[in-house]
Amino acid sequence: MKNKSLVLYLIITLLLIVGCKPSSRDLKIYYLKEGKICNENILLDFIDKEGNIHSPYIDTIKFSYLDSISYPDMNPDRDEHHTTPYVLNFSKKIKSYSPEYYTAYTIYNIIKVIEYYNHLFDNKIDFNTQKEFKTIDVIIGDIPLFTHPNSYIFEKNSNPSPSLFSHEIGHRAFWYIEGELGIKFNGLSVIHMGLLEYFTVSFNNSSVVGEDFLPQKLIRDASQLYKYPLDSSFTLRNTLRLMEESFPTKIQNPRSNISKYLSACYVSYNDYILDNIYDNHRGGMVLTSTLWRIREQIGQDKTDKLVAQTILNLNNYLNKRMEFYQSAEAEQQNMIDWCDVFYGLIQKDKELFGGQNIQVIINQFVRTGYPIDVVKY
């Protein structure tokens, strides 16, 4: 009996050990998070045994190597990628940092972030109507900061933070919120961007955005105290200056990708734009950091729900601005601003949580420097 029990014990132990090992359907991925290399095993359930990709959110995915970027009409928002294609093969074991590795990493995160937004906004965002983003390009190149929602660029052997994907899918979500749901951001304003980036950091459970795909000077960190009103450090000219400082050698070569981009910017933007228009990505951190501090105090679930439901009702608060915002600015614009977000958060907290988080909201908006004394809340 003892021998039989020992044999049974060994069999069970062996099965447990085998079960804990990554299977051929798993992939270990590596990424930076707050300065540390992290890893996790992801399930490749979106790739079948024949190596075909299946996802309701992606029709086609292509891989290539970046040769160069050009701007035929010198518009920095209309870049053309010149690439050398590579044929993906998912029928064999995926090697770390291979084309298949970065492609699988991209698909996994796109699906994961879309499902996060679906849950958060009660499936009100229909990503599948955005046909132009169902064909995805994955590219190995030297300029990952030029990643777009349908074109993901990775440096060779890099470990990009998942914030790359939550940020880019966030763009898709907020374009839908503004376009199809009609929330009046009036374009990619700092408020639009500040709310978007809150979900970037919340989903990633980290205050840092951009690790291993943005140069160090352009990495954004919601744990820092960004103050309102925005100063000249948030202008477009300063962002371009930070880019120049980040690529001191490459900008000496006029044919480098970063040099061509900067040239297009300086041709396209006049002095007024450079000196008076805020970089919405960096400027949005003023609001993002405020919401991040609220999250630190009341938790992710409550803050995510509070912010999402406030966003869906922002037009209602905008329409009531003359009632609660005692400032001449209330008559000067018809677009969502910080005061609508602040007022909305308080109204939604009353509705969802009985007002138990109102003082936290007030404290953090005051700490940022928002003049809440002009809001009757």
Secondary structure, DSSP 8 states (H G I E B T S, - for coil): -HHHHHHHHHHHHHHHHHHHS--TTEEEEEEEETTEEEEEEEE-TTB-TTS-B-BTTBSEEEEEEEEEEE-TTS-TTS-EEEEEEE----SS---TTSHHHHHHHHHHHHHHHHHHHHHHTTT---GGG-GGGSEEEEEE-S-GGG-BTTEEEE-TT----THHHHHHHHHHHHHHHHHTS-----SS-HHHHHHHHHHHHHHHTSSEE-TTTS-GGG-EETTS---SS--GGGBHHHHHHHHHHH-TTGGGSTTSHHHHHHHHHHHHS-HHHHHHSB-HHHHTHHHHHHHHHHHHHH-HHHHHHHHHHHHHTHHHHHHTHHHHB-SGGGGT--S--HHHHHHHHHHHHHHHHTTTTHHHHHHHHHHHT--GGGB--
